[in-house]
């Protein structure tokens, strides 16, 4: 379903301002310094229109961002929306700064993204980690159980908020209504990192978005499943348990003072698309991915989870998770074959291949991807069928909070010597960037073994100071005990 951007401009003030800038073609004596010239570096600067003296006047007299954010708040049923050019990283860190004060406890799902963890560092919050369940058939995360949250609330009655990651990278959500009810009972705010679910809530068959289910705030990566530029993010909040001025201050604390107008435009355009033809496009997407699953499931040994494998409303029908372990092949080999034929995919490890399909992928193009994927699986060297390996990063013993560990004296030690030491860095397989090692936690042998195994198999293990994983950063001996003593 082709969509002319000019048809959306009447409902998208930022998009209208961007198109008007192109039509009027002013001669700006403002930043950015490239001045829209393409003769030196080509199209790399094409479309880069600033917010100040671009989409709006230098003094923001037109108020186009504020109007676009008001329209987004109406669409998502929120009291407040803010547009960010810093990705969900900025959004997650802003809500961490807004939800508590240094030293406050927060209950955090262990599948939280690295950005949430660093938000805890910035805000000085103390995480109480919530273990995440796994589906016994597919080995993928199934979220936080109500029993887990209930126990954590009882054990930590002084906690101020619950931070969840919904959906998981695999497209599964927790029983969010139950979790929200449990948290709201004693007055805890519920913050949802919904980076991979920006499209939720606008078409039949998809899960509802977190605000509609009662969450106090959600963070959406507009560039992942909608049509936003890279780094496009939206933060939506209800103000029953969050203060508007505090959230604004937290948001501005990490926001650039020179926002890329074109990224902001793409958020506005995504909102207008969802308010217009988006639901029809998403219905088509659901059918396209359903067809792709059927073809892939016909390959011997390949498993592809779908919505019927989970409770109603708990799985993203647009998510395509292709598990090749049962076929006896290596997902990294499949990924290489696909890339060689012009089909790079979002994620692959030994057992799984994840291509991201969105509403802008034509059905014929997805068909070609599926054909290439089937052929790549058949071409890959095959060993015996195996079960999918589940990698669950269980909470370790938190010796000191992440902020204290971040600023503590540190050193690097050989990986064997790191066992039993207090971690000083974030280490996470990427994607999706879920930390396996967290600053302030005791390092366990099993975790190091799993990380090094994944890296040897071809998975990217990110953020470590030593990418080879031969050494790890830890707190100096004795320093952790001193810090922990002072914290008590």
C-alpha positions in Angstrom: 0.0 0.0 0.0 2.1 3.0 -1.2 1.7 6.1 0.9 2.5 9.6 -0.4 4.2 11.6 2.4 2.4 14.7 1.3 -0.9 13.0 2.2 0.3 12.8 5.8 1.6 16.3 6.2 -1.8 17.8 7.2 -1.7 15.6 10.3 2.0 15.8 10.9 3.3 19.3 11.8 7.0 18.3 11.8 6.7 16.5 8.5 4.9 19.6 7.1 7.7 21.8 8.3 10.3 19.6 6.8 8.6 19.5 3.4 8.1 23.3 3.5 11.9 23.7 4.1 12.6 21.6 1.0 10.1 23.6 -1.0 11.2 27.0 0.0 15.0 26.1 -0.1 16.3 29.0 2.1 19.9 30.0 2.2 20.7 29.4 5.9 23.5 31.1 7.8 23.1 28.8 10.7 24.4 25.4 11.7 24.7 22.6 10.5 27.9 23.6 8.6 27.3 21.5 5.5 24.7 24.1 4.3 22.8 21.4 2.4 25.6 21.1 -0.2 26.1 17.7 -1.8 28.9 18.4 -4.1 31.6 17.5 -1.6 30.3 14.4 0.2 27.2 13.4 -1.9 23.9 12.5 -0.4 25.2 11.9 3.1 23.8 15.3 4.2 20.6 15.0 2.1 17.6 15.8 4.2 19.5 16.9 7.3 17.3 19.8 8.4 17.9 21.2 11.9 15.2 21.9 14.3 16.4 25.4 15.0 16.1 27.7 12.0 15.0 24.7 10.0 11.8 23.0 11.1 11.1 26.0 13.3 12.5 29.5 13.8 15.6 29.9 15.9 13.4 30.9 18.8 10.9 28.0 18.2 8.1 30.5 17.6 6.0 28.0 15.6 5.9 25.4 18.3 5.9 22.5 15.9 7.6 20.0 18.2 5.2 20.7 21.1 2.3 20.2 18.8 3.6 17.0 17.4 4.2 15.7 20.9 0.7 16.6 21.9 -0.7 14.6 19.0 1.4 11.7 20.0 0.2 11.9 23.5 -3.4 11.7 22.3 -2.7 8.8 20.0 -1.0 6.7 22.7 -3.4 7.8 25.4 -0.7 9.4 27.5 -0.6 12.6 29.5 2.8 13.6 28.1 5.0 12.6 25.2 8.6 13.6 24.4 10.5 13.0 21.1 14.2 12.0 21.4 17.0 11.9 18.9 19.1 9.7 21.3 17.3 6.4 20.8 15.8 4.3 23.6 19.1 4.7 25.3 18.3 8.3 26.1 14.7 7.4 26.9 15.5 4.7 29.3 18.1 6.8 31.1 15.6 9.7 31.3 12.9 7.7 33.0 15.5 6.2 35.4 16.4 9.8 36.4 12.7 10.6 36.8 11.5 7.7 38.8 13.6 7.8 42.0 16.4 9.4 43.9 20.0 8.2 44.6 19.8 5.1 46.9 16.2 4.2 46.1 15.5 0.6 45.2 13.9 -0.4 41.9 12.7 -3.8 40.8 14.3 -4.5 37.4 13.7 -7.4 35.0 17.0 -9.1 34.3 16.5 -8.9 30.6 16.8 -5.1 30.8 18.9 -3.4 28.1 22.3 -2.0 28.8 20.8 1.5 28.5 18.6 0.8 31.5 21.5 -0.4 33.5 23.5 2.8 32.7 20.4 4.7 33.7 20.7 3.1 37.1 24.3 4.3 37.3 23.3 7.9 36.3 20.4 8.0 38.8 22.2 6.1 41.6 19.3 3.6 41.9 19.8 0.2 43.5 18.5 -2.6 41.4 16.7 -5.7 42.8 16.9 -8.0 39.8 13.9 -10.0 38.7 14.7 -13.4 37.1 13.1 -13.9 33.7 11.5 -17.2 32.7 12.1 -19.2 29.6 9.7 -21.2 27.3 10.6 -24.9 27.6 9.9 -25.6 23.9 11.7 -22.7 22.3 14.1 -21.6 25.0 13.2 -17.9 24.6 12.4 -15.4 27.3 8.8 -15.4 28.5 9.1 -12.4 30.8 8.5 -11.9 34.5 5.9 -14.1 36.3 3.4 -12.5 38.7 4.7 -14.7 41.4 8.3 -13.4 41.0 7.1 -9.8 41.2 4.8 -10.5 44.1 7.7 -12.0 46.1 10.0 -9.1 45.2 7.5 -6.5 46.3 7.0 -8.4 49.6 10.8 -8.7 50.2 11.5 -5.0 49.3 8.5 -2.9 50.5 10.7 0.2 50.1 11.1 -0.1 46.4 9.8 2.8 44.3 9.3 1.4 40.8 9.3 -1.6 38.6 11.3 -1.5 35.3 10.3 -4.0 32.7 11.4 -4.9 29.2 8.4 -5.8 27.1 8.4 -7.4 24.6 11.6 -9.3 24.9 13.9 -9.4 21.8 12.1 -12.6 20.9 8.7 -10.9 20.7 7.2 -12.4 23.9 5.6 -10.3 26.6 4.9 -10.9 30.3 1.4 -10.9 31.7 1.6 -7.1 31.8 -1.9 -6.4 33.2 -1.2 -8.7 36.2 2.3 -7.2 36.8 1.0 -3.6 36.6 -1.9 -4.4 39.0 0.6 -5.9 41.5 2.9 -2.9 41.3 0.3 -0.3 41.5 -1.3 -1.8 44.6 1.5 -0.5 46.9 2.0 2.5 44.7 5.0 1.5 42.6 5.4 3.2 39.2 5.7 0.8 36.3 8.2 1.8 33.5 8.3 -0.3 30.3 11.1 -0.4 27.9 9.0 -1.2 24.8 11.8 -0.6 22.3 10.7 -3.6 20.2 7.0 -2.9 20.4 6.5 0.6 19.0 3.9 -0.9 16.7 1.8 -2.5 19.4 -1.8 -1.6 20.0 -2.8 -0.4 16.5 -4.0 -3.5 14.7 -5.9 -6.7 15.5 -3.7 -9.6 16.6 -1.0 -7.5 18.1 -0.4 -7.1 21.8 -1.6 -3.9 23.4 0.9 -1.2 24.2 2.0 -0.6 27.7 0.3 2.7 28.4 -3.1 1.2 27.3 -2.5 -1.6 29.8 -1.9 0.9 32.6 1.9 1.4 32.7 3.1 4.8 34.0 5.7 5.3 31.2 6.9 3.5 28.1 9.9 4.0 25.9 9.5 3.3 22.2 12.3 2.8 19.6 10.6 4.4 16.6 13.3 3.2 14.3 13.0 -0.5 15.0 9.6 -1.5 13.9 8.1 1.8 12.6 9.5 4.2 10.0 11.8 6.4 12.1 15.3 7.4 11.4 18.0 5.6 13.4 18.0 7.0 17.0 14.3 8.0 16.8 12.7 7.5 20.2 9.4 8.4 21.9 8.8 8.5 25.7 5.1 8.4 26.7 4.0 8.8 30.3 0.9 9.0 32.5 1.3 11.4 35.4 -0.6 9.6 38.2 2.7 8.4 39.7 5.3 10.5 37.8 5.8 14.3 38.0 5.7 16.1 34.7 8.4 18.6 35.8 10.7 15.9 37.0 10.3 13.9 33.9 11.0 16.9 31.7 14.1 17.8 33.7 15.3 14.2 33.4 14.6 14.1 29.7 16.4 17.4 29.0 19.4 16.4 31.1 20.6 13.9 28.5 19.1 15.4 25.4 21.2 17.3 22.9 20.7 21.0 22.5 21.1 20.6 18.7 18.6 17.9 17.8 18.5 16.6 14.3 15.2 17.8 12.9 14.9 15.0 10.4 14.9 12.4 13.2 12.2 14.3 15.0 10.2 14.5 11.7 10.4 10.7 11.4 8.8 10.3 14.8 6.0 12.6 13.8 5.6 10.8 10.5 5.5 7.4 12.2 2.7 8.7 14.5 0.7 10.0 11.5 1.2 6.7 9.7 -0.2 4.8 12.7 -3.1 7.2 12.9 -3.8 6.7 9.2 -2.9 3.7 7.0 -0.7 2.1 9.6 -3.3 -0.5 10.9 -3.9 -1.8 7.3 -0.2 -2.0 6.7 0.3 -3.9 10.0 -2.5 -6.3 9.0 -0.7 -7.0 5.8 2.5 -7.5 7.7 0.9 -10.0 10.0 -0.2 -12.1 7.0 3.2 -11.8 5.3 5.0 -13.1 8.4 2.4 -15.8 9.0 3.1 -17.1 5.4 6.8 -16.9 6.0 6.5 -19.0 9.1 4.6 -21.7 7.2 7.2 -22.0 4.6 10.1 -22.1 7.1 8.3 -24.6 9.3 8.2 -27.0 6.3 12.0 -27.3 6.4 12.9 -30.4 8.4 14.2 -29.6 11.9 13.4 -25.8 11.7 11.1 -24.4 14.4 9.5 -20.9 14.2 7.4 -19.8 17.2 4.1 -18.0 16.5 1.3 -16.4 18.5 -0.6 -19.7 19.0 2.4 -21.0 21.0 1.8 -18.5 23.7 -1.2 -17.1 25.7 -3.4 -14.7 23.7 -1.9 -11.3 23.2 1.6 -12.3 24.5 3.5 -12.7 21.2 4.3 -10.2 18.4 2.8 -11.7 15.2 5.3 -9.7 13.2 8.3 -11.3 14.9 10.2 -13.9 12.8 12.4 -16.1 15.0 13.9 -18.9 13.0 15.5 -21.7 15.1 17.9 -23.9 13.1 19.2 -26.1 15.9 16.9 -29.0 15.1 18.1 -28.9 11.5 21.7 -29.5 12.8 23.1 -26.4 11.2 24.9 -23.3 12.6 22.9 -20.1 12.4 26.2 -18.1 11.9 26.8 -20.1 8.7 23.3 -19.3 7.6 23.8 -15.6 8.4 27.0 -15.6 6.3 25.2 -17.2 3.3 22.4 -14.7 3.5 24.7 -11.7 3.7 26.7 -13.1 0.7 23.4 -13.1 -1.3 22.5 -9.5 -0.2 20.2 -10.3 2.7 21.9 -9.1 6.0 19.8 -10.1 9.0 19.4 -8.4 12.4 20.7 -11.2 14.6 22.2 -14.7 14.4 23.8 -17.1 16.8 24.5 -20.8 16.7 20.8 -21.8 17.1 18.8 -18.8 15.8 18.4 -16.4 12.9 16.3 -13.3 13.3 15.4 -11.2 10.2 13.5 -8.0 11.0 10.4 -7.6 8.9 8.4 -4.4 9.0 5.3 -2.9 7.4 7.5 -1.4 4.7 8.8 -4.8 3.5 6.8 -5.7 0.3 5.4 -9.3 0.4 7.5 -10.2 -2.7 10.7 -9.1 -1.0 9.9 -11.1 2.1 9.2 -14.1 -0.2 12.7 -13.8 -1.7 14.2 -13.5 1.8 12.5 -16.7 2.8 13.6 -18.5 -0.3 17.2 -17.4 0.4 16.9 -18.4 4.0 15.6 -21.9 3.1 18.4 -22.4 0.6 21.0 -21.1 3.1 19.8 -23.7 5.7 20.0 -26.4 3.1 23.5 -25.3 2.0 24.9 -25.1 5.6 27.0 -28.0 6.9 24.8 -30.2 9.0 25.6 -32.2 12.1 23.1 -34.0 14.3 19.9 -32.4 15.4 20.2 -30.6 18.7 18.0 -28.7 21.1 18.1 -24.9 21.3 20.4 -23.7 24.0 18.8 -21.3 26.5 21.0 -18.4 27.7 19.4 -17.0 30.9 21.4 -14.3 32.7 20.4 -15.0 36.2 20.9 -12.3 38.8 24.2 -12.6 40.6 25.0 -11.5 44.1 25.0 -7.7 44.0 27.9 -6.7 46.3 27.6 -2.9 45.6 25.1 -0.9 43.5 26.1 -0.2 39.8 26.8 3.5 40.4 29.3 2.7 43.3 31.0 0.1 41.1 31.2 2.4 38.2 33.2 5.0 40.1 35.2 2.6 42.2 38.9 1.8 41.7 39.2 -0.9 39.1 41.7 -3.2 37.5 41.9 -5.8 34.7 42.5 -9.4 35.5 42.8 -12.6 33.4 39.4 -14.2 32.9 40.1 -17.2 35.1 41.1 -14.8 37.9 37.9 -12.8 37.5 35.7 -15.6 39.0 34.6 -14.5 42.4 35.6 -10.9 41.9 33.2 -7.9 41.8 32.5 -6.9 38.2 33.3 -3.3 37.1 31.9 -3.3 33.5 28.9 -4.2 31.4 29.3 -7.2 29.1 26.4 -8.2 26.8 25.8 -10.4 23.7 24.5 -8.0 21.0 21.9 -7.9 19.8 19.9 -7.5 21.9 22.3 -5.9 24.4 21.0 -7.6 27.6 23.9 -7.5 30.1 25.3 -10.8 31.2 27.8 -9.0 33.6 26.7 -6.0 35.6 28.9 -3.6 37.6 28.8 -4.4 41.3 27.8 -8.1 40.9 30.0 -11.1 41.8 31.3 -12.8 38.7 30.4 -16.4 38.3 32.4 -19.1 36.4 29.3 -20.2 34.4 28.7 -16.7 33.1 32.3 -16.3 31.9 32.2 -19.7 30.3 29.0 -19.0 28.5 30.2 -15.6 27.2 33.5 -17.0 25.9 31.6 -19.9 24.3 29.2 -17.5 22.5 32.1 -15.4 21.3 34.0 -18.5 20.0 30.8 -19.5 18.1 30.6 -16.2 16.4 28.2 -14.2 18.5 29.2 -10.6 19.1 29.8 -10.0 22.8 29.7 -6.2 23.2 30.9 -3.4 25.6 33.7 -5.4 27.3 36.8 -3.3 27.8 38.7 -6.3 26.3 36.8 -7.5 23.2 38.8 -10.8 23.2 37.3 -11.6 26.7 40.7 -12.7 27.8 40.6 -10.2 30.6 37.7 -8.5 32.6 37.6 -5.4 34.6 36.9 -5.9 38.3 37.0 -3.8 41.5 40.3 -3.8 43.3 40.6 -6.5 46.0 39.4 -5.3 49.3 37.9 -2.1 47.8 34.5 -3.8 47.3 34.3 -4.9 50.9 35.0 -1.4 52.1 32.4 0.1 49.8 29.8 -2.5 50.8 30.5 -1.8 54.5 30.0 1.9 54.0 26.7 1.3 52.1 25.3 -0.6 55.1 
